């Protein structure tokens, strides 16, 4: 992974607090929430590795670095084992996070889940550390589940869930839809995720918000059109034909994501038509032109984006129960995305909207504790008796 440029690191740190998994566990003074198991687990999550009643009561858990492989690809991950035989299992996927699976706040979340009886696997995905996701990450999730089922010394046969943070919500949901995995996934939990990637492309490129359901509470933009469209660029760049175009756009996109308000050099001038079509989409400011510009993208780029887009899938094939957590004031991925996804899902799904959740940065407000306690109870109910 290339070192990030020195300029604009203050913006990068601020943006990471919103985009990445760490914010879910932002420290706060946590009141005593009750004496039932859900209260103990939520207090432990919010303690972020500090002292908690569950931590004091729970037996030591085991964390080990593991390796596994699929044809053509090898993986590393951290595996958190409960002290007692696991009653459930979770594959936790971080969003765009330069620390990846080693982010101390994600580590704290995985430990809390292990204390609650979940065998927790956190893969190390180099792409997410490089600030992008692609359709390949769907295969990464599938490989992680196969490892839980068949890995050395595991042969875990109980319920399995997938957890996706922010932009990782797409690959997680796509993995749960995959025919090879569909019957192995019992539940999905996504935090600050999305439903229609085309909506985000339009929002991030033009800055024009789309229709938001009344109960979502529309939120103002926060530099989305200037910076977050480069997330879309990084998700697409590997599908460009020219290696020179790929390198030039990737380097420029990473600098745009980390350079705050500094004026940068002009965008690259790619040679390939597919690269020019991608940059034309990113430079557009007219929402009415977005569909035509998406249609101009090369088939490889369009297929890659479609493979990460739940709105372009047949969700009727989804077997897993889906639980969505979103902030009403989310200024990165609008809460309308989770609301629309909850409406589109078949079968069992629940949506938990929080006042104090800014994308994945949690600062609880009145009423949030009750909502979060209900979400934790739902999660704990996924375990086998």
Protein Blocks (a to p, Z undefined) as FASTA:
>chain_A
ZZddfehklmmmmmmmmmmmklmmgccddddebjbfklmmmmmmmnnopacfklmmpccd
dddddddddehiacdddddddfbdcfbdcdddddddfklmmlmklmmmmmmmmmnopacd
ddddfklmnopacfklmmmmmmmmmmmmmgghilpabdcddddehjlmmmmmmmmmpmkl
mmmpmbdcdehiafblmlmmmmmmnopacdddfklopaddehklmmmmmmmmmmmmmmpm
blklmmmmmmmmmmmmmnojaccddddddfbfklmmmmmmmmpcbfklmmmmmmmpcfkl
mmmmmmmmmklpcfklpmbdcdddddfklckbgcklmmmmmmmpghjddddddfklghja
ccddehklmmmmmmmmmmmmmpcZZ
